[in-house]
């Protein structure tokens, strides 16, 4: 388990109904049957040592927050480590039952303000703030990815700009397979700070697989990002984002009479089937720009793109890699909207990072289409379930709570 793993890492969460859990809680034989079944089906929710046996170890103290409820404790035979077994219908930190907060937290997907949640569901704004932030201690990677084989071979990374009390900060984001896998707030965008920020993704990934190194990562060309990735992942291939090249050219010639022609020619280069064709088309684009765009900033940016031709061609050696940062930009919008609606962060780097962690994890488990999930397929569809190929529960919040067993850290 990572040394960073915080309070809550000794809590195992299993997916079951209230009646089933409380019935087994008062019958040791029934509880062991329930637990043994979960260990067989979902071993990733449990520490490795549980395979060598365990004993029931009494119950937790009555909860002051949840009607004095108690939960089963166990002790591993292999090393004497003690864990508590919590059901999926109980939120982290025991702030509520999931059915009491599930709909309100779902509305946060659409940035419904806390004041609106108070009006619709009661409590107060700090209650809903704490409920949303309750997944912050969890490993984003470990909570989202349940098998090491699902760790991404190809990823994309970029920095989302934000502010804390007016001071600029950066969220070092890593995405893959439709999921946010890293979201660490850093005070600067230099090599040292970005290495720390992206290092959290590396650390959490290696908790699943100590030998993990992605084959490629797509970045926008920022030198500090490039250096941090090479420092964290030996042998990784850097893929320069072609989309950023297009954006730089596009933004400086929007009012040019040939604007649409320029855009078409750039994407014609991008659609090349191999290195040779890409190189030829980019050279022709540069020659055309010299004749048609002389003296413009667009020409300067096209020439810069031409000079980086070999960097863009690397992508052809990895057909499955991300040639653009489109996935990263698309997933950034979720956090961007949350930051806009709350007028950026307020507090400290630590509190900002905790909230960005929760946002990332919640995003990965929010259903894509709630109506389809309930009325048509009756199977939960969300980024995490699409990646893993299964769910623990068709209730999205119960599914997330179960996935957060041991805070997502393998032990």
Secondary structure in CASP SS format (residue, H / E / C, confidence):
PFRMAT SS
TARGET T0000
AUTHOR 0000-0000-0000
METHOD secondary structure of the structure
MODEL  1
X C 1.00
X C 1.00
X C 1.00
X C 1.00
X C 1.00
X C 1.00
X C 1.00
X C 1.00
X C 1.00
X C 1.00
X E 1.00
X E 1.00
X E 1.00
X E 1.00
X C 1.00
X C 1.00
X C 1.00
X H 1.00
X H 1.00
X H 1.00
X H 1.00
X H 1.00
X H 1.00
X H 1.00
X H 1.00
X C 1.00
X C 1.00
X H 1.00
X H 1.00
X H 1.00
X H 1.00
X H 1.00
X H 1.00
X H 1.00
X H 1.00
X H 1.00
X H 1.00
X H 1.00
X H 1.00
X H 1.00
X H 1.00
X C 1.00
X H 1.00
X H 1.00
X H 1.00
X C 1.00
X C 1.00
X H 1.00
X H 1.00
X H 1.00
X H 1.00
X H 1.00
X C 1.00
X E 1.00
X E 1.00
X E 1.00
X E 1.00
X E 1.00
X E 1.00
X C 1.00
X C 1.00
X C 1.00
X C 1.00
X C 1.00
X C 1.00
X C 1.00
X C 1.00
X C 1.00
X C 1.00
X C 1.00
X C 1.00
X E 1.00
X E 1.00
X E 1.00
X E 1.00
X E 1.00
X C 1.00
X C 1.00
X C 1.00
X C 1.00
X C 1.00
X E 1.00
X E 1.00
X E 1.00
X E 1.00
X E 1.00
X E 1.00
X C 1.00
X C 1.00
X E 1.00
X C 1.00
X H 1.00
X H 1.00
X H 1.00
X C 1.00
X C 1.00
X E 1.00
X H 1.00
X H 1.00
X H 1.00
X H 1.00
X H 1.00
X H 1.00
X H 1.00
X H 1.00
X H 1.00
X H 1.00
X H 1.00
X H 1.00
X H 1.00
X C 1.00
X C 1.00
X C 1.00
X H 1.00
X H 1.00
X H 1.00
X H 1.00
X H 1.00
X H 1.00
X H 1.00
X H 1.00
X C 1.00
X C 1.00
X C 1.00
X H 1.00
X H 1.00
X H 1.00
X H 1.00
X H 1.00
X H 1.00
X H 1.00
X H 1.00
X H 1.00
X H 1.00
X H 1.00
X C 1.00
X C 1.00
X C 1.00
X C 1.00
X H 1.00
X H 1.00
X H 1.00
X H 1.00
X H 1.00
X C 1.00
X C 1.00
X C 1.00
X H 1.00
X H 1.00
X H 1.00
X C 1.00
X C 1.00
X C 1.00
X E 1.00
X E 1.00
X E 1.00
X E 1.00
X E 1.00
X E 1.00
X E 1.00
X E 1.00
X E 1.00
X E 1.00
X E 1.00
X C 1.00
X C 1.00
X E 1.00
X E 1.00
X E 1.00
X E 1.00
X E 1.00
X E 1.00
X E 1.00
X E 1.00
X E 1.00
X E 1.00
X C 1.00
X C 1.00
X E 1.00
X E 1.00
X E 1.00
X E 1.00
X E 1.00
X E 1.00
X E 1.00
X E 1.00
X C 1.00
X C 1.00
X C 1.00
X C 1.00
X H 1.00
X H 1.00
X H 1.00
X H 1.00
X H 1.00
X H 1.00
X H 1.00
X H 1.00
X H 1.00
X H 1.00
X H 1.00
X H 1.00
X H 1.00
X H 1.00
X H 1.00
X H 1.00
X H 1.00
X H 1.00
X C 1.00
X C 1.00
X C 1.00
X C 1.00
X C 1.00
X C 1.00
X C 1.00
X E 1.00
X E 1.00
X E 1.00
X E 1.00
X C 1.00
X C 1.00
X C 1.00
X H 1.00
X H 1.00
X H 1.00
X H 1.00
X H 1.00
X H 1.00
X H 1.00
X H 1.00
X H 1.00
X H 1.00
X C 1.00
X C 1.00
X C 1.00
X C 1.00
X E 1.00
X E 1.00
X E 1.00
X E 1.00
X C 1.00
X H 1.00
X H 1.00
X H 1.00
X H 1.00
X H 1.00
X H 1.00
X H 1.00
X H 1.00
X H 1.00
X H 1.00
X C 1.00
X C 1.00
X C 1.00
X C 1.00
X C 1.00
X C 1.00
X C 1.00
X H 1.00
X H 1.00
X H 1.00
X H 1.00
X H 1.00
X H 1.00
X H 1.00
X H 1.00
X H 1.00
X H 1.00
X H 1.00
X H 1.00
X C 1.00
X C 1.00
X C 1.00
X C 1.00
X H 1.00
X H 1.00
X H 1.00
X H 1.00
X H 1.00
X H 1.00
X H 1.00
X H 1.00
X H 1.00
X H 1.00
X H 1.00
X H 1.00
X H 1.00
X H 1.00
X H 1.00
X H 1.00
X H 1.00
X H 1.00
X C 1.00
X C 1.00
X C 1.00
X C 1.00
X H 1.00
X H 1.00
X H 1.00
X H 1.00
X H 1.00
X H 1.00
X H 1.00
X H 1.00
X H 1.00
X H 1.00
X H 1.00
X C 1.00
X H 1.00
X H 1.00
X H 1.00
X H 1.00
X H 1.00
X H 1.00
X H 1.00
X H 1.00
X H 1.00
X C 1.00
X C 1.00
X C 1.00
X C 1.00
X C 1.00
X C 1.00
X C 1.00
X C 1.00
X H 1.00
X H 1.00
X H 1.00
X H 1.00
X H 1.00
X H 1.00
X H 1.00
X H 1.00
X H 1.00
X H 1.00
X H 1.00
X H 1.00
X H 1.00
X H 1.00
X H 1.00
X H 1.00
X C 1.00
X C 1.00
X C 1.00
X E 1.00
X C 1.00
X C 1.00
X C 1.00
X H 1.00
X H 1.00
X H 1.00
X H 1.00
X H 1.00
X H 1.00
X H 1.00
X H 1.00
X H 1.00
X H 1.00
X H 1.00
X H 1.00
X H 1.00
X H 1.00
X H 1.00
X H 1.00
X H 1.00
X C 1.00
X E 1.00
X C 1.00
X C 1.00
X H 1.00
X H 1.00
X H 1.00
X H 1.00
X H 1.00
X H 1.00
X H 1.00
X H 1.00
X C 1.00
X C 1.00
X C 1.00
X C 1.00
X E 1.00
X H 1.00
X H 1.00
X H 1.00
X H 1.00
X H 1.00
X H 1.00
X C 1.00
X C 1.00
X C 1.00
X C 1.00
X C 1.00
X C 1.00
X C 1.00
X H 1.00
X H 1.00
X H 1.00
X H 1.00
X H 1.00
X H 1.00
X H 1.00
X H 1.00
X C 1.00
X H 1.00
X H 1.00
X H 1.00
X H 1.00
X C 1.00
X C 1.00
X C 1.00
END
